[in-house]
Amino acid sequence: MTKEQQKQIRKWLSSYQILKRTVQLKEKHLEDFITIMYNPLKEITEKIAKPKDCEQEISVTIMNKMERIYLEIIEDLKYDLISMKEQMQEIFDAINNLNNYERSVCFNRYILGCSWNEIAVQLGYEIRQCQRYDLNAVRNIAKNYNDNINDIANKY
């Protein structure tokens, strides 16, 4: 395994924290979009569902088109969230398949975002030993993913 491949796997593992923050922001964005944009539009559309004149008919048509566009936006956001959560789960599973020492170090490093100093203190190891466990973990993840190291690199 080359240094570049190790770097790619670490980058992939580190993307967990970015994905986690992005999921939180997108969930908030989705909630706000539904509350502020979609629900009020839907209420208005329902109130004038039976147009009385030509102008109202045009308004209802426009609002129905807007509602469809909003629904597409909502579906896109939901799809993005599902995709990101699947990516997070894949990283979590890769770490979870390691032995106890490697799992502890990697969980603290990549899932919780701890520094090497924090991990060493928390687990009672020297910093260098934590880094060796990390290197072994990266190698084991590479073995578990066999030839898919390039696939991992291309995702992130």
C-alpha positions in Angstrom: 0.0 0.0 0.0 1.4 3.3 -1.0 1.5 6.5 1.1 -1.0 8.0 -1.4 -3.4 5.2 -0.8 -3.1 5.6 2.9 -3.7 9.3 2.5 -6.8 8.6 0.5 -8.2 6.2 3.1 -7.6 8.7 5.9 -9.3 11.4 3.8 -12.3 9.1 3.3 -12.4 8.3 7.0 -12.1 12.0 7.9 -15.0 12.8 5.6 -17.3 11.3 8.3 -17.1 14.6 10.3 -17.9 16.7 7.2 -20.8 14.5 6.3 -22.1 14.6 9.8 -22.1 18.4 9.8 -23.6 18.6 6.3 -26.4 16.2 7.2 -27.3 18.3 10.2 -27.4 21.5 8.1 -29.4 19.8 5.3 -31.9 18.4 7.8 -32.4 21.9 9.2 -32.6 23.4 5.7 -35.2 20.8 4.8 -37.2 21.4 7.9 -37.1 25.2 7.3 -38.0 24.9 3.7 -41.0 22.8 4.4 -42.1 25.1 7.2 -41.5 28.4 5.6 -41.9 27.8 1.9 -43.9 24.6 1.2 -46.6 24.5 3.9 -47.8 28.1 3.4 -48.0 27.6 -0.3 -49.9 24.4 0.1 -52.4 26.0 2.5 -53.0 28.9 0.0 -53.4 26.4 -2.9 -55.9 24.4 -0.9 -58.0 27.5 0.0 -58.4 28.6 -3.6 -58.6 25.1 -5.1 -61.8 25.9 -6.9 -61.1 29.1 -8.8 -64.1 31.5 -9.3 -62.7 33.4 -12.2 -60.0 33.4 -14.8 -57.5 35.3 -12.7 -57.8 32.8 -9.8 -57.5 29.9 -12.3 -54.2 31.3 -13.5 -53.1 31.8 -9.9 -54.0 28.2 -9.0 -52.1 26.9 -12.1 -49.0 28.9 -11.1 -49.3 27.8 -7.5 -49.6 24.1 -8.5 -46.5 24.4 -10.6 -44.7 26.0 -7.7 -45.9 23.3 -5.4 -44.5 20.6 -7.8 -41.2 22.5 -8.0 -41.1 22.7 -4.2 -41.8 18.9 -3.9 -38.9 18.2 -6.3 -36.6 20.3 -4.1 -37.8 18.4 -1.0 -37.3 15.1 -2.7 -33.8 16.1 -3.8 -32.9 17.2 -0.3 -34.2 13.9 1.1 -32.2 11.9 -1.5 -29.1 13.8 -0.6 -29.6 13.1 3.1 -30.1 9.4 2.4 -27.0 9.2 0.3 -24.9 11.0 2.9 -26.2 8.9 5.7 -25.3 5.8 3.7 -21.8 7.1 3.2 -21.5 7.8 6.9 -22.7 4.2 7.7 -20.1 2.8 5.3 -17.3 4.6 7.1 -18.7 3.6 10.5 -18.9 -0.1 9.4 -15.3 0.0 8.1 -14.1 1.2 11.5 -16.4 -1.2 13.4 -14.9 -4.2 11.5 -11.4 -3.4 13.0 -9.9 -5.1 16.1 -10.6 -3.4 19.5 -7.4 -1.3 19.6 -7.7 0.0 16.1 -11.4 0.5 16.4 -11.0 2.6 19.6 -8.3 4.8 18.0 -10.2 5.2 14.7 -13.5 5.8 16.4 -12.1 8.6 18.5 -10.1 10.0 15.6 -12.6 9.9 12.7 -16.0 9.6 14.2 -15.6 11.8 17.3 -12.9 14.0 15.7 -10.4 13.9 18.7 -6.8 15.0 18.4 -4.0 12.5 18.8 -3.3 14.0 22.3 -6.9 13.5 23.3 -7.0 9.9 22.1 -3.7 9.1 23.9 -5.0 10.5 27.2 -8.4 8.9 26.8 -7.1 5.4 25.9 -4.0 5.5 28.0 -1.5 5.0 25.1 1.4 7.0 23.8 0.6 9.2 20.9 3.0 7.2 18.7 1.2 4.0 19.6 -2.1 5.5 18.7 -0.7 6.5 15.3 0.6 3.0 14.8 -2.8 1.6 15.5 -4.2 4.1 13.0 -1.7 3.0 10.4 -2.6 -0.7 11.0 -6.3 0.2 10.8 -5.8 2.0 7.4 -3.9 -1.1 6.1 -6.7 -3.4 7.4 -9.4 -1.2 5.8 -7.5 -1.4 2.6 -7.4 -5.2 2.8 -11.1 -5.3 3.5 -11.8 -3.2 0.5 -9.4 -5.1 -1.6 -9.2 -3.4 -5.0 -11.7 -0.7 -4.1 -9.2 1.7 -2.7 -9.5 3.8 -5.9 -13.3 3.8 -5.5 -12.9 5.1 -2.0 -10.6 7.9 -3.3 -12.9 8.8 -6.1 -15.8 9.3 -3.6 -14.0 11.9 -1.7 
